[in-house]
Amino acid sequence: MNHFLNVLRSWLFMVSILTMASALQSFRDHTFLYEKLYTSEPDLVNGLHARIFGIWLLLSSVVRCLCAIDIHNKKLYHITLWTFFLAMGHFLSELFVYGTVAPTAGILALMVVAGSSILGMLAGLQYLDTEPVSRQKKKN
């Protein structure tokens, strides 16, 4: 397998684990959300919001982990890429449109992870298309 895709698989697995930890934290204590993320409007965060956010994170974590396991599955790859676009869009809209988050280190870190993941996955698309062909040539 291509070295770039191996690095990308490791990255996706690591991000999946971090996302899972955030999901579990959202279920455990909703103050996590307004202390670390939605700092500009803490009154809008409640237990229900935290659990919904936790489910979204849990789903994203599972999708990212599955993609890390089966990185050559193009449909799963594209769905995983969309999880990062949705995360980036969510936090950008909360920052610039709704004003519920401030540009804190936590938010900026999330955007760096989402942006890096988007760039890495877009770059990985070229290897996804060429990798199966090279495997077929080796078998023949």
MODELLER restraints for C-alpha pairs under 7 A, 6 or more apart:
rsr = mdl.restraints
at = mdl.atoms
rsr.add(forms.Gaussian(group=physical.xy_distance, feature=features.Distance(at['CA:5:A'], at['CA:124:A']), mean=6.50, stdev=0.5))
rsr.add(forms.Gaussian(group=physical.xy_distance, feature=features.Distance(at['CA:8:A'], at['CA:120:A']), mean=6.95, stdev=0.5))
rsr.add(forms.Gaussian(group=physical.xy_distance, feature=features.Distance(at['CA:9:A'], at['CA:68:A']), mean=4.47, stdev=0.5))
rsr.add(forms.Gaussian(group=physical.xy_distance, feature=features.Distance(at['CA:9:A'], at['CA:71:A']), mean=6.87, stdev=0.5))
rsr.add(forms.Gaussian(group=physical.xy_distance, feature=features.Distance(at['CA:10:A'], at['CA:68:A']), mean=6.98, stdev=0.5))
rsr.add(forms.Gaussian(group=physical.xy_distance, feature=features.Distance(at['CA:12:A'], at['CA:64:A']), mean=5.85, stdev=0.5))
rsr.add(forms.Gaussian(group=physical.xy_distance, feature=features.Distance(at['CA:12:A'], at['CA:65:A']), mean=6.57, stdev=0.5))
rsr.add(forms.Gaussian(group=physical.xy_distance, feature=features.Distance(at['CA:12:A'], at['CA:68:A']), mean=5.60, stdev=0.5))
rsr.add(forms.Gaussian(group=physical.xy_distance, feature=features.Distance(at['CA:13:A'], at['CA:64:A']), mean=6.80, stdev=0.5))
rsr.add(forms.Gaussian(group=physical.xy_distance, feature=features.Distance(at['CA:13:A'], at['CA:65:A']), mean=5.35, stdev=0.5))
rsr.add(forms.Gaussian(group=physical.xy_distance, feature=features.Distance(at['CA:13:A'], at['CA:68:A']), mean=5.68, stdev=0.5))
rsr.add(forms.Gaussian(group=physical.xy_distance, feature=features.Distance(at['CA:16:A'], at['CA:61:A']), mean=4.45, stdev=0.5))
rsr.add(forms.Gaussian(group=physical.xy_distance, feature=features.Distance(at['CA:16:A'], at['CA:62:A']), mean=6.99, stdev=0.5))
rsr.add(forms.Gaussian(group=physical.xy_distance, feature=features.Distance(at['CA:16:A'], at['CA:64:A']), mean=5.54, stdev=0.5))
rsr.add(forms.Gaussian(group=physical.xy_distance, feature=features.Distance(at['CA:16:A'], at['CA:65:A']), mean=5.54, stdev=0.5))
rsr.add(forms.Gaussian(group=physical.xy_distance, feature=features.Distance(at['CA:17:A'], at['CA:61:A']), mean=6.92, stdev=0.5))
rsr.add(forms.Gaussian(group=physical.xy_distance, feature=features.Distance(at['CA:19:A'], at['CA:57:A']), mean=5.98, stdev=0.5))
rsr.add(forms.Gaussian(group=physical.xy_distance, feature=features.Distance(at['CA:19:A'], at['CA:61:A']), mean=5.48, stdev=0.5))
rsr.add(forms.Gaussian(group=physical.xy_distance, feature=features.Distance(at['CA:20:A'], at['CA:57:A']), mean=6.70, stdev=0.5))
rsr.add(forms.Gaussian(group=physical.xy_distance, feature=features.Distance(at['CA:20:A'], at['CA:58:A']), mean=5.75, stdev=0.5))
rsr.add(forms.Gaussian(group=physical.xy_distance, feature=features.Distance(at['CA:20:A'], at['CA:61:A']), mean=5.60, stdev=0.5))
rsr.add(forms.Gaussian(group=physical.xy_distance, feature=features.Distance(at['CA:23:A'], at['CA:54:A']), mean=4.25, stdev=0.5))
rsr.add(forms.Gaussian(group=physical.xy_distance, feature=features.Distance(at['CA:23:A'], at['CA:55:A']), mean=6.85, stdev=0.5))
rsr.add(forms.Gaussian(group=physical.xy_distance, feature=features.Distance(at['CA:23:A'], at['CA:57:A']), mean=5.22, stdev=0.5))
rsr.add(forms.Gaussian(group=physical.xy_distance, feature=features.Distance(at['CA:23:A'], at['CA:58:A']), mean=5.57, stdev=0.5))
rsr.add(forms.Gaussian(group=physical.xy_distance, feature=features.Distance(at['CA:24:A'], at['CA:54:A']), mean=6.78, stdev=0.5))
rsr.add(forms.Gaussian(group=physical.xy_distance, feature=features.Distance(at['CA:26:A'], at['CA:32:A']), mean=6.62, stdev=0.5))
rsr.add(forms.Gaussian(group=physical.xy_distance, feature=features.Distance(at['CA:26:A'], at['CA:33:A']), mean=6.97, stdev=0.5))
rsr.add(forms.Gaussian(group=physical.xy_distance, feature=features.Distance(at['CA:26:A'], at['CA:50:A']), mean=5.26, stdev=0.5))
rsr.add(forms.Gaussian(group=physical.xy_distance, feature=features.Distance(at['CA:26:A'], at['CA:51:A']), mean=6.13, stdev=0.5))
rsr.add(forms.Gaussian(group=physical.xy_distance, feature=features.Distance(at['CA:26:A'], at['CA:54:A']), mean=5.15, stdev=0.5))
rsr.add(forms.Gaussian(group=physical.xy_distance, feature=features.Distance(at['CA:27:A'], at['CA:50:A']), mean=6.59, stdev=0.5))
rsr.add(forms.Gaussian(group=physical.xy_distance, feature=features.Distance(at['CA:27:A'], at['CA:51:A']), mean=5.43, stdev=0.5))
rsr.add(forms.Gaussian(group=physical.xy_distance, feature=features.Distance(at['CA:27:A'], at['CA:54:A']), mean=6.11, stdev=0.5))
rsr.add(forms.Gaussian(group=physical.xy_distance, feature=features.Distance(at['CA:30:A'], at['CA:46:A']), mean=6.38, stdev=0.5))
rsr.add(forms.Gaussian(group=physical.xy_distance, feature=features.Distance(at['CA:30:A'], at['CA:47:A']), mean=5.42, stdev=0.5))
rsr.add(forms.Gaussian(group=physical.xy_distance, feature=features.Distance(at['CA:30:A'], at['CA:50:A']), mean=5.25, stdev=0.5))
rsr.add(forms.Gaussian(group=physical.xy_distance, feature=features.Distance(at['CA:33:A'], at['CA:50:A']), mean=6.82, stdev=0.5))
rsr.add(forms.Gaussian(group=physical.xy_distance, feature=features.Distance(at['CA:34:A'], at['CA:42:A']), mean=4.84, stdev=0.5))
rsr.add(forms.Gaussian(group=physical.xy_distance, feature=features.Distance(at['CA:34:A'], at['CA:45:A']), mean=6.25, stdev=0.5))
rsr.add(forms.Gaussian(group=physical.xy_distance, feature=features.Distance(at['CA:36:A'], at['CA:106:A']), mean=6.32, stdev=0.5))
rsr.add(forms.Gaussian(group=physical.xy_distance, feature=features.Distance(at['CA:37:A'], at['CA:101:A']), mean=6.10, stdev=0.5))
rsr.add(forms.Gaussian(group=physical.xy_distance, feature=features.Distance(at['CA:37:A'], at['CA:106:A']), mean=6.58, stdev=0.5))
rsr.add(forms.Gaussian(group=physical.xy_distance, feature=features.Distance(at['CA:37:A'], at['CA:107:A']), mean=6.29, stdev=0.5))
rsr.add(forms.Gaussian(group=physical.xy_distance, feature=features.Distance(at['CA:38:A'], at['CA:100:A']), mean=5.36, stdev=0.5))
rsr.add(forms.Gaussian(group=physical.xy_distance, feature=features.Distance(at['CA:38:A'], at['CA:101:A']), mean=4.54, stdev=0.5))
rsr.add(forms.Gaussian(group=physical.xy_distance, feature=features.Distance(at['CA:39:A'], at['CA:100:A']), mean=6.75, stdev=0.5))
rsr.add(forms.Gaussian(group=physical.xy_distance, feature=features.Distance(at['CA:39:A'], at['CA:101:A']), mean=5.48, stdev=0.5))
rsr.add(forms.Gaussian(group=physical.xy_distance, feature=features.Distance(at['CA:39:A'], at['CA:102:A']), mean=6.36, stdev=0.5))
rsr.add(forms.Gaussian(group=physical.xy_distance, feature=features.Distance(at['CA:40:A'], at['CA:99:A']), mean=6.75, stdev=0.5))
rsr.add(forms.Gaussian(group=physical.xy_distance, feature=features.Distance(at['CA:40:A'], at['CA:100:A']), mean=4.85, stdev=0.5))
rsr.add(forms.Gaussian(group=physical.xy_distance, feature=features.Distance(at['CA:40:A'], at['CA:101:A']), mean=5.10, stdev=0.5))
rsr.add(forms.Gaussian(group=physical.xy_distance, feature=features.Distance(at['CA:40:A'], at['CA:102:A']), mean=5.89, stdev=0.5))
rsr.add(forms.Gaussian(group=physical.xy_distance, feature=features.Distance(at['CA:41:A'], at['CA:100:A']), mean=4.97, stdev=0.5))
rsr.add(forms.Gaussian(group=physical.xy_distance, feature=features.Distance(at['CA:60:A'], at['CA:83:A']), mean=6.16, stdev=0.5))
rsr.add(forms.Gaussian(group=physical.xy_distance, feature=features.Distance(at['CA:63:A'], at['CA:80:A']), mean=6.05, stdev=0.5))
rsr.add(forms.Gaussian(group=physical.xy_distance, feature=features.Distance(at['CA:64:A'], at['CA:80:A']), mean=5.69, stdev=0.5))
rsr.add(forms.Gaussian(group=physical.xy_distance, feature=features.Distance(at['CA:67:A'], at['CA:76:A']), mean=6.00, stdev=0.5))
rsr.add(forms.Gaussian(group=physical.xy_distance, feature=features.Distance(at['CA:67:A'], at['CA:77:A']), mean=5.92, stdev=0.5))
rsr.add(forms.Gaussian(group=physical.xy_distance, feature=features.Distance(at['CA:67:A'], at['CA:80:A']), mean=6.74, stdev=0.5))
rsr.add(forms.Gaussian(group=physical.xy_distance, feature=features.Distance(at['CA:71:A'], at['CA:77:A']), mean=6.39, stdev=0.5))
rsr.add(forms.Gaussian(group=physical.xy_distance, feature=features.Distance(at['CA:72:A'], at['CA:128:A']), mean=6.14, stdev=0.5))
rsr.add(forms.Gaussian(group=physical.xy_distance, feature=features.Distance(at['CA:81:A'], at['CA:118:A']), mean=6.32, stdev=0.5))
rsr.add(forms.Gaussian(group=physical.xy_distance, feature=features.Distance(at['CA:81:A'], at['CA:121:A']), mean=6.50, stdev=0.5))
rsr.add(forms.Gaussian(group=physical.xy_distance, feature=features.Distance(at['CA:84:A'], at['CA:114:A']), mean=5.22, stdev=0.5))
rsr.add(forms.Gaussian(group=physical.xy_distance, feature=features.Distance(at['CA:84:A'], at['CA:117:A']), mean=6.86, stdev=0.5))
rsr.add(forms.Gaussian(group=physical.xy_distance, feature=features.Distance(at['CA:84:A'], at['CA:118:A']), mean=6.24, stdev=0.5))
rsr.add(forms.Gaussian(group=physical.xy_distance, feature=features.Distance(at['CA:87:A'], at['CA:114:A']), mean=6.87, stdev=0.5))
rsr.add(forms.Gaussian(group=physical.xy_distance, feature=features.Distance(at['CA:88:A'], at['CA:111:A']), mean=6.05, stdev=0.5))
rsr.add(forms.Gaussian(group=physical.xy_distance, feature=features.Distance(at['CA:88:A'], at['CA:114:A']), mean=5.95, stdev=0.5))
rsr.add(forms.Gaussian(group=physical.xy_distance, feature=features.Distance(at['CA:94:A'], at['CA:100:A']), mean=5.43, stdev=0.5))
rsr.add(forms.Gaussian(group=physical.xy_distance, feature=features.Distance(at['CA:94:A'], at['CA:101:A']), mean=5.84, stdev=0.5))
rsr.add(forms.Gaussian(group=physical.xy_distance, feature=features.Distance(at['CA:95:A'], at['CA:101:A']), mean=5.08, stdev=0.5))
rsr.add(forms.Gaussian(group=physical.xy_distance, feature=features.Distance(at['CA:95:A'], at['CA:102:A']), mean=6.19, stdev=0.5))
